[in-house]
Structure formats: structure tokens, C-alpha cells
Amino acid sequence: MARTLVLAALAACALAALPAEAATKALPCSANGDTVTKNDSLRVYELSDSEGNHEYKACRLRTRERVTIYSYFSCECSTGDEPDLDRVVLAGHFVAVVVPPNYGPPGNTSPSEMLSSTIRVFDAAKRERVRTVSATPDDLVLRRQGSIAYRAGAELHVVPRTGTDTLVDAGPVQAGSLRLDGKRLSWISAGTPRSGTLD
């Protein structure tokens, strides 16, 4: 009899916990923040508070799971302000963001100490960062399996899904000419159309 009562009590507790948990999981991706960009798989939005804290999240529309892709502090009142994102690119459930360099308080950072921009790629399905590349891209494309190509100055670089940053064309690559159609990459170099495959 005592065992029956204990089991009944545990079952009641489990049932009581279900509505709150279900409500949390059921929270739609559109419920929070200001939309930055979205596609048929993800919504990226920004949260902020009155103290200057900002956070970017990517939410999967199908599962409503969220991952933080960037956070920073900026009250526009302090030399400790951190930079906002420069760019957000989506492809399927992958997100690529460009984070500008953080130069630190004025006068306290020499040019040799300045950090470069970074491209960070996230897999929202796994809720993790899968790649970080030190680069300042002028143009950036992202494939649905997480590989990227970017133009930095006159040069074209590719970063395959399982490879490293590789220079594929020293250029000069024309600004705005970089295109991605499926896995076919195309661009214009020194006035000549070129193409390749982004693996």
C-alpha cells in the first residue's frame, strides 16, 4: 500500500511538471526580441536590456530550440563598449556572423595589438559553433552544410566544411561579384568570369 502511494505521488509530480516544461518548449521563435534576419529554417533575433547588454540568438523554427550566436555590451556611454555584429548570413540551419575587431578603450591599444575581425559559423541544429576564421570579409556566402567563401580586399578565399582557409584567387576579385548557387561558386576576377565548387 505504501509503495502504491509513493508511486502515485511521483506520477502526480511528473504530471504537474509537464505543463511548465511543455510551455517552455512550445515558446515560438517569434516570441522574443527584434528580428535581424530569417529563412525557412531559422529566425535570428536580438535581445537587449536597459543596462546595455545585447544578445543575438538563432531559433530553429521546426524545433524551437535556440542557440546564442553573439553577445556584447554597449551602452554608448563607456570606453568599454564592445562592437555590434557587422553581418549575419543564413543558409539552412547554419548561421555565419562577422564580428568586428574590439579595439578597446581609445588610446590604450596600439595598431599592432588590434584584433582582426572574425567569421564565426554556427550549426543551429547542434547548437554549437563549428568554425572560426580570422578575416575581414567584404563579401561573404554560406552553403547549407556550413562551408563559406569570402572576398577580402582583392582576394577570394574558401573554407570547406572539413578544411581550412584557402586562397583560391589572388584577384583582383570584383566587389559584389561573388555568388553561390547550390555548391557552384562564381565570381569575376580581373574582368574574367570564373567559377568553382564550394565543398
N, C-alpha and C positions, 0 to 999 in steps of 0.2 A: 504493500500500500504506500509506504513512504517513498519507494522508488518511483511509483506511478506519479505521485505528487511532484517529485523533483523533475521528472521528465516533462510533465505538463507545464511546470513553471518555466523551464528552459525554452519550451516551444513558444510560450506566450511572450517571453522576452525577445525571441528571434522574430516573431511576427510584428512586435511593436517596433523593432528597429528597421524593418523593411521599408515603411513609407518614407522615412527620412533619407535613407540611402538611395531609394529609387528616385526621390525628388532631386537629389544632388546629381545623379547620373542623367536625369531627364532634362536638366537645365539646357535649353537650346543654345547653340553657338551665337545666336543673335541677341542673347540676353544682356550682355555686358559690353561696356567700352564703346569707343569710336572706331568704325571700320576703316582700316588702312587700305586693304585690298582683299579680294576673294576670287575663288574659281569654283568649279563644280565639286571640289573635294574639301576645300579649306576656307575658313574666314580668318584673316589676321586683323586683330584689333588692339587698340592701345588703352590702357588704364592709367589714370593719374590721380593724385590727391592734392590737397591744398598745401602740402609741405614740399612739393617739388619732386616727388617720387613718380617715376614713369615705368611702365612695364608693357612690353609687347607680347602677345600670346597668339599662337596659331591653334585653331579649333577644328577638328575633323567633323564635318557635317554629318557623316554617317554614324559615327560612334559617340560624338560629343565629347571626345577626350581632348584635353588641352596640354600644350607644352609652352613654357616660357622661352622665347627666342632672343629677347634682349631686355635689359633693364638699365636705367640710368637715373641720375639725379640732376635736376636743373630747375632752379627757382628763378633764374635770370637775375640773381641778386648776389652772386658769390663767385669768386675766382675758382671755386671748387666744382663749378658746374661741369657736367660731362656731356659729350656730344650726343645728339639725336641720331637716329639711323639716316643714312644717306639714300638707301634704296631697298625695296623689298620686291622679290621676284618669286612667282609661284609656278609650279609645274606638277600636276597631280597632287600627291601628298607631300611633296618636297618644297622647302622654302629656302631661298638664298637671300641673305641680308648683307648689306655693305655697311660696316661700322667705321666711321671716320676716325682719324688719329686723335688721341686725347693729349693735347699739348701741355696740360697742366696750367697752374697759375701764371699769368703774364710775367715775364722777366725771370722765371725760375727754371726754364727749360731751354737748353741750347739746341741749335739745329741738329747737332749730332745725336741728341738724346730723344728727338721727336719720334714717336711711334708711327709706323705706317698704318694705312687703312687695312682692314681685313675683310675677306669674304667668308661668311660662315654659312654652311649648308646644314639644314636640319631635315630629318626624316620624322614627320609628324606622326606617322603610323607607329613608329617605335619610340616616339617622344624622346629623341636624343639628337645631339649634334654629331654629324658624321664626317665633317670636313671643315678645315680652317686654312685659308690661303692668304698670305700676306701680299696684298696688291691693292692698287688704286684704280679700279676699272672705270673706263669712260663708257663702255657698252658691256652688257652682261646678258647671257642667255643661259637657261637652265633646262635640262632634259628631265623627263618624268621619272627617270631612275636615279637622279641625283648628280649626274656629271654636269660640268659647266664649261663655258667658253667665254673669254672676255678680251676686250681690246683695252690696252693700257698705253696711252700715247700712240705711237705708230705701230705697235706690236700686237700680234694676236697670240693668245695662249689658250690651251685647253687643259682641263683637269678631268681625266676619265674617272668613271665610278670607282675603279680599283687602282688607279695610277696616281702619278704625281704631276705637279705643274710643269707643262712642257711648252716651250716656244715653238710655234708651227709656222709663223710668218713674221719676218722682221719688218715687213712693210715697205713703205708706209701704207697702213690699212686705213681705208676711208672711213671717216666718222659716220656712224649711223648705218653702215652697210652690213653689219653682222646680223645674220638671220639664221633661224633654226626651224626646220620643217621635219618633224619626227626626229630622226637621228642625222638628217642631212644638214650639214653646216655650210653656209655660203657667205662670202664677203668679197669686197673689192680691194685689191692690193695694187698700188701704183697704176691705177686706172684699168686693171685687168680683172674680170670676174673670176673667182676661184671657189672651189667647194671641197668638202671632205666629209668624213663621218665622225660623229661625236659618240664614242663608245661609253 
